[in-house]
Amino acid sequence: MQYPTRELISRGQLFLEKCELVLAKNTFLEVIEVARKAGDREALTEAIAVMLRLAAEAKDTDAIPRWDAELEVLLPGASGRTLALAWHNRAVVATHVGEHRRAQTYLYRAIAALGGSRNPERLAPADQRLFVKIWASMAATFMDRKLNRRMETTADELIRKYEDRGYYSEMTTLYIVKGMGAERSRQYEKAREWYQKAHAAVLADRNWYFHLYVLYAYARIERHTRNFAQAYWYLDLIERAAAGPEFGNLRAIVKSEREKLSLDAVDLLIDSRLCEVRTREKQDLSLGKQYVLLGILEALTEAHTRDAPDSERGLAKAEIIERVWREKYRPESHDNKLYYNINRLRKLIEPDMKHPKYLLNWKEGYRLAPGLKVHFIGRSAFNQGSQKRGSE
């Protein structure tokens, strides 16, 4: 059964908003096929512009120039809303590859194609919303180009005029832009307020695609405010929702954020979810199923992160045995076992076993080095592999 191109385009746009990018791609490919057979140049132009944008989101370096070349051929015959949408999508693609000046040029062309710059209130409702969408993208481009005053003025004016009209997606862009401006000024709580407004807008619109970018904004704020567990939680959510190659651009920026999180925030990261340890010198050190090592690290981390004056205190051997092995300490049976596992840990994490910088001796026990920035994420090691501890 063949559907009219307008109905197909609406369906494809809905798939985009719901983060069903594979279904969106297949739908717009169908639009292209139907439009070519029907000679519907307007629908063809719009569908190819969306395919270009999807290729950019997927970071598909083969598809981007191919769809862009097809769109270039169609642009001279396009006008009005169709031409404005095409230039807007081209601007989004330019932004994805860091060409912000070119994106600004394309957005000005989109505004000119739509008309109504002097009196947008005279535009048809759908065109007026597109007008706001283009200018919201312009505000984001001003921010990317560090034109902060122009960004603030543009975003504030759009929010003042259109916030109460139900333009949720457009407001989401503007709220994120305002939040990023505050974030760059280190006004993190103010930024969080803007991101919360963006969050409310995407929930009202049920736009799950934009929702992922709001979660990414939350992750940055949590990193800035040193709430690392929450930052990792947000990034984990995004990666589960954006698992496919069609989310290549988002996955790339999440990967970059993870690198910042691990490099800037923590000297020693213990990830019990993956059974991995990461230090400044060594990355992704696997513990496999050596839960006893995770248990030792967790116990020492808890001692290390206690409030003063206890923060300078390590753990005695008896405390480690009772905490990790859940046994009453007996030197004759436990000292060698503990010494053996401490050495295993040091071989794993220390850059120089003879001069340890992470795991130090402390009185009758051990401690993590004073001033070390340590973070333990995931489930408690004491809930994992408990049956194996006695033999390790």
Helices and strands as residue ranges (DSSP letters): H 5-17, H 21-38, H 41-57, H 63-74, G 75-77, H 80-96, H 100-114, G 120-122, H 125-144, H 148-162, G 163-165, H 168-184, H 188-205, H 208-224, H 228-241, G 245-247, H 248-265, E 268-271, E 276-279, E 285-286, H 291-304, G 310-312, E 315-316, H 317-320, I 321-325, H 331-349, E 359-362, E 365-368, E 374-377, G 381-383, G 386-391
